[in-house]
Amino acid sequence: MKAWAVGSVPENRRPGSSSAWLLLILFLPVVGLPLFFLLGSPYVTGRRHRVQEAANRAIAERVEELPDLPPGFVADEHLASVLELNRRLTALPCVSGDHRRLLPDGEFVAALCAAVAAAERTVDVEFYIAALDATTEPFFDALRDAVARGVRVRFLYDHLGARRYPGHAAMNRRLTADGVEWHRMMPIDPLRRRWRRPDLRNHRKLVVVDGRTGFVGSQNLIDPGYLVRKNVRAGRRWVDLNVELTGSVVQSLEAVFATDWYAETGEVLDEVATPTAHTVPGGSTGAFQVVPSGPGFPTEPNLRMFTALIHAATRRVSIVSPYFVPDESLEQAITTAAYRGVEVELFVSERADQFMVHHAQCSYYATLLRAGVRIHRLPYPAVLHSKVLVVDGARAVIGSSNMDMRSFNLDYEVSLLGLEPDFVRQLSEVVDGYRARSRELTPEAWSQRPYRRRYLDNVMRLTAALQ
């Protein structure tokens, strides 16, 4: 068995992941082998993979005539190559759009309610976690009222992601009673012959209204304290960021939703519009590219986009990620940028909400600090949950994707690359606010942490590599 593991585990797998699996199998075979056969395959195949491939082909055919950039926009050589990379891996081109506003967590639900109140045809909702509580009830009221007006409301949420929170069953009853069409994403239901790898998740957060207004970002549809008693006692709240959009980019978001809806229901949404090159009448107009990723994309579009943008940086890179467990390529991109004189800063929580992830990400701090990366930690009890990348004050990414190996390999994610100057400027201002609220970690302070803490960090790093 050991000989088999040495020759089989490394196939199509990164060296770090191979080493972690081999250590677990060789030292704890009773635990390691069953886990490897259940979770360890580097391939994600089957129906969902075929659905994504078919969706990519259909989208590519419908947008074949569109340019890589909307009319009137010019990209330098490297940015043009990143836009081409994203399009080749996801089929979605960079299109026109209008960034209406950034929405921090305290404003998000109200903005959703206003958009749904104006809906005339369709409302498409997709969240990793959704719950009926005092914070989200106005949104569910707005969905009920929309259905009563004749609007078709479709609602998706991740099965395992949402089921552990209070209000889950009540939400399902409410959605059914109100006439909302709802389905669980990535369900595990052996009695109905629905089974999948239990470590896969749909982590996307997006809302599309009438194909004209779209929302995307980091926030789940739940109270900022996640309805957990210990969070309430500690005053712990998640700090999130979202964006409201109009224009052709909204059709790109709708295409992502339509793919997930088809994967769960088998229904093709014929009314979904094709992204166009047309600009938005009135108001400021920018260029945006939606970048979906996940197990259906074996080429890891989010990881490749992040590394390509960081490699091209010349002045400053600002990274906001609540869970920072990079693979070798991203770690090298970040430290290389710092070594060649780019000002690189990383924003994380002082204490992440997930024990194993927190210690795994801490194991990277010494290498980052040694390269000159500045690490800013938002003080406990806040949980910095926004996912943002700003490069050279000229391009920026916001969405659901963390910079960790789970988001690159196991979670369905959606990111938005924006080139609109005002969009990038406002995101930079949000990052400035995080910096003002955070405490910078110094190499001297980090070197003084106790040995037992270093040991725990390194052990958790191994568990994070079990991909």
N, C-alpha and C positions, 0 to 999 in steps of 0.2 A: 504493500500500500504506500509506503514511504517513497519507493522508487517511482510509483505511478504519479504521486503528488509532485515530485520534483520535475518530472517531464511534462506534466499536464497543466498544472496551475498557472505557470507563466505565460501560456499561450494567449496572445492578443491582449496582454495586460501590462500596465506600467510596472517598472521595477519595484517601486515602493509598495504597491498593492500586492505584487507577487510575494515579496518578502513577508508582509504582514500575514497573508493567508498561510504561507508555508510554516511560519512560526506557530500559528494557532493549530494547524493540522499536526505538525510533528510533536509539539509539546502537550497538546490537549486533544488527541484524536477523537475522543468520545464526543467532544463538543464541536471541534473544528470541522470534521467531515460532514456531519449532518447540515451544519450551517453552510458549508461550501456548496453542497448539492442543492440546498434550498435557495441561497442568495448569491452564490459566487459566480454565476455565469457572466462572462463579459459581454455576451450577446443578448440583446433583447429582440426576440423575433415574435412570430405569431400574428394574430389578427390586428393588434394595434399598430404594429410596425407596418403591416400592409396598408392599413387605413392611412397612415401618415404619408407613405410613399405615393399612394393614389391621390391624396389631397395635394401634395407638392406638384405632381404632374399636372393636375387640373388647374391649379393656380398659375403655374408657369405658362401653360397654353393661353390662359386668359389675359395675362399681362405681357405676353411675348413682345408686343409692339412698343411697350413703354421704355423710355430711356432709363439709364441707371440713376439719373438725377432729374427732377422736374425742370421745366424750361425756366431759364433765368438764373439758375444756380451753377456755380463753378466750384469744382473741388480740386485740391492739389493732387499730385500723383499718388501719394500714399493714401489719402482719404478715399480717392476714387477706387483704389484697390480694396479697401475695407468694405465699401459699399458693394463692390462686385462679389467679394467673398461672402457677405451676408446673403446676397441674392442667390448665389450659386448653391448655398447650403440650405436655404429656407424657401426659395422661389419668390420671396416678396421683395420688390424693388423699393428704393427710396422715393417717396412721393410727397406731394404738397400737403400742408396741414397748418392749422392755426392752433397754437398753444394758448388756450384761454387763460388759465391760471394754475398755479400750484396749490395743492390742497393739503395742509397738515391735518393730522388726525382729528383735531377738534372741529374741522370744517367739512370733512369728507361726507358724512352721512347727510347733512343738510343739502349739499350740492347734488348728491344722488337723488334726494327727494324732489328737488326742484326740476331736475331733468326728467324724471319719471312723470311728474305732474303735467309736463308739457308733451308727453309721448302721444303719438297718433296711431302708430301701426304696431311697433314691436319694441320689447325691452328684453335684452339678453344679459343675464347675470351669471358670473362664474367666479367662485371664490374657493380657496383651499379650505378655510374654516368659515362657517356661517352658523349663527345662533340667534334665537329670538330672545332679546333682553330689553331693558329699558332704553339702552342706547340705540339699538337697531329697530325697535318697534315702529318708529315713524316711517322707516323705509318700507317695512312690510305693509304698513297702512297704505303707502303710496302705490305699491304693487297691486293691492286689493282694489283700490280705486281705478287704477289703469285697466285692470281686467273688466271691471264694471262698465267702463267706457267702450269696450270692444277691442282693447289693445291685447295682442298676444304676448304673454310674458313667459319666458323660458328661463329656468333656474337650474344651475349645476353647482354641486359642491363635492369636495373630496370625502369619500366615505369614512376612512379611518381618521382623516384629519379633523373632522367635525364631530364625530360621534361621542368623543370623550367629554364634551363640554355640556354644562347644564343648558336646558332649553332646546336640546336637539330634537327630541320626540315632539315637543310642543310646536316647534317650527314646522316639522313635516305635516302635522295635523292642520296647522294654520295655512300652509301653502295649498294643501289639497282642498280645504274648505273655501279658499278664496279663488279657486279656479286657475292657479298657477301651475304650469307644466314643469315638474321638477324631477330630477334624476340624480342619483349618486354617481360620482366619477370614481373610477378604479374600484368598483365594489368587490367585496369578498363575501360571498353568500353561497356556501357549498350546497345548501338545500335546493337552490335554484341553478346549480351547476355553473356558478359564476366564481371563478378563482383566478388569481394572478399571483405574481411574486409579491409578498406582503411588504417589501421594502420600497415599492414604487409608489409615488404620490403625484397628484396633479396639484401643483403649488401656485397656479396662476390666479391672478386677481384682476378681473376686468369687467366692465359694464359697457354695453352699447345700446343707445336709444335711437330708434328709427333709422339706424345706419348713418346718422348725422352727428351725434354727440358720443364721445367715448371717454372712458376713464380707465387708467391703468396705474399701478403703483405697488406699494408694499403692504397695504392695510387689508386685513381680513375683516369680514362683516361680523364683528363681535365687539363687546365692550373693551376699552383699552386695557383693562386689568385682566381680561380673559376669564372673568367669572370664577377665579380661583381664590379661595379664602386667604391663603398665605400671601398672595399678591395684595389683597385688600388690606390685610394687617400691616404689611410693609410699605404701603403706599406705592406699590410698583405699577407703573403704567408703560405701555409700549409707545415709542415715539416713531410715527410713520410719516410717509410723504407720498402723495399721489398727484396726478396731473389730469386736467380736463382738456379734451381736444375736439376740434372739428376739422372738416376737410377730408380729403381722400384717404388720409392715414387711418381714419375711423373704419373704412372698408377693410383695411388690412387687419385691424383688430377683430372685425366681424368674421373674417376668414378663419382666424384662429378659433373663435368660438364655434363657428360652423363645423370645423373639423372635430372638435371635442364633442359637440352635440351628436354628430353622426357616429362617432366611436361608441357613445353610450346608448343611442336610440336606434341607429340604423336609418334615420330620416335625413334626407338631403334637403337642405334649406335653399330652395331655388331662388328665393327673393334676395339672397345676399348679393350685394353689388360688387363689381370688380373695381379694384383701385384704378384711378385714372391719373393722368398727368395734369389735370386742370387745377388751377389755383382756386383759393377760396374767395368768393366775392366779398370785398370790403375787409377792413381790418388788416393786421399784420399777418404775413404768410411765411412759413418756413418750410424746411425740408426735413422729413422724418422717415425713419425706417423701423418697422416692427420686426423684431428678431425672436421668433419662437424657438424653443429648444426642449430637449427631453429625451426619454428613452427611444422615441420614434425617430430621433435624429442621431445616428451613430457618429456623426462628424462633430458633435459638440459645438454648435454655432455660438453659444454664449461665451464659452471659454476662448474660442479662437478670436472672437471680436474683442474681448477684454485684452488679451495679450497683444493683438495687433495694434490697438489704440495706444497701449502703454509703450510699446516699442517705438512708436512714432513720436512720443512726447518730447518736447524740447525745453519746456519751462517748468510746468507744474502738473502733477497728477494728484487728484484728491479722490480717495476711495472711502466710501461709507458702506460697511457690510457688517451686519450683526453676527454673522457666522463666517469667520475667515479661516478656512482650512484649504489653502491653495495646493494645486498639484505642482509638479516640478517645473512645468513650463511657465506657469503664472508667477511662481516664486522667483524664477530666474528673470522674467520680464521686469518685475517690480524692483528687485535688487540691482539689476543692470541699469535701469533708468536712474536709480539713486547714485550709483557709482559714476555714471557719466555726467553728473551734475544737475540732473533734474530734481526739483524740489518735490519729494514724494511724501504724502501724509496719509495715514490710515486712521479712520475713526471707527471705534468699536465701543461696546459697553464695558464699563469697569468690571461688571460681573454678568456674564451671559445667563440667559434663563435655562439653558441646557447644560448640565454638569459636564458631560463627556465632551461636548463641543467646546465649552469654555476652556477646559484644560488642554484640549488638542490645539486650539488656536494659540494659546499661550506659549506652546512649544516653538512657535515660529518667531516670537518677538525678538529673541537674542540675535538671530540672523538678520532680521530687518533693521534693528537698531545699529548693528555693526556696519551695515551698508549705508546708514545715514537716513533711513526712513524715520519720520517723526510719527509717533503713535499717540493719538489723543483718545482718552477714555472718558465716556460720559458717566458721571458719578452714579453709583447705586443710590436709590432703587430704580432709576429709569432704565429702560431697555431700549437701546437705539436699534430700531427695526427697519429704518429706511435703507434702500439699496440704490446707491448713486455712484457714478463715476464721472468726474469732470476732468478734461484733458486740455491744458493750455488755454483755458477760458474760451475755447472755440467749438468744442463738441462735448456732448454729455449724454449719459445713459441713465435711465430710471426704469424701474420695473420690479419684478418679483424675485429675480435671481440673486442669491447670495454668491459670494466668492468662495465657495467650498465645493468639495468633490461630490457631495450629494446633489447640489444644484447642477453640476456639470453632467452627471451620469444617471441619476435615479429620479429626479424630479422634473415634471413638465413645467417649464417656466416661460415667461414672456417679458421681453425687454424692449425699450424704446430708445433708439439712437436719434438724438435731435441735433440739428445744425442751426436752428434759429437763434440769432444772437440774444434776443431777450429771454428766451427759454434758458440758455446756458448761463446768462447773467443772473437770473433769479435762482437757479440751482446753486450757483456759486455763493450767493448771499445766504442761502440756507446753510451751506457748509460753513460759512463764516460764523453763523449763529451756533452751530454745533461746536466749533472751535472755542468760541467764547465761553461756552458752558462746560467744557471738558477740562480734564487735567492731563498734562503731557507726561508720558512715561519716559524717564531718563535711563540711559544705559547703566548709570551708577546704581540707581535704585533697583533696577531689575536684576543686576548681578548679585544683590544681597538677599534675594529670596532664599528660603531654606532648601536644603537638599531634598527633603521629602516632597516638597512642592515640585521641584524639577523632575523628580522620578515620576510623580503622578502625571505631570504634563506629557512626558515622553511615552508613558504607557497608553494614555488616551490618544496620542498621535497615531500609534499603531492601529488602534480600533478604527480611527477615521479612515485609514487606508484600506480597510476591508471592503473594497468596491469591486 
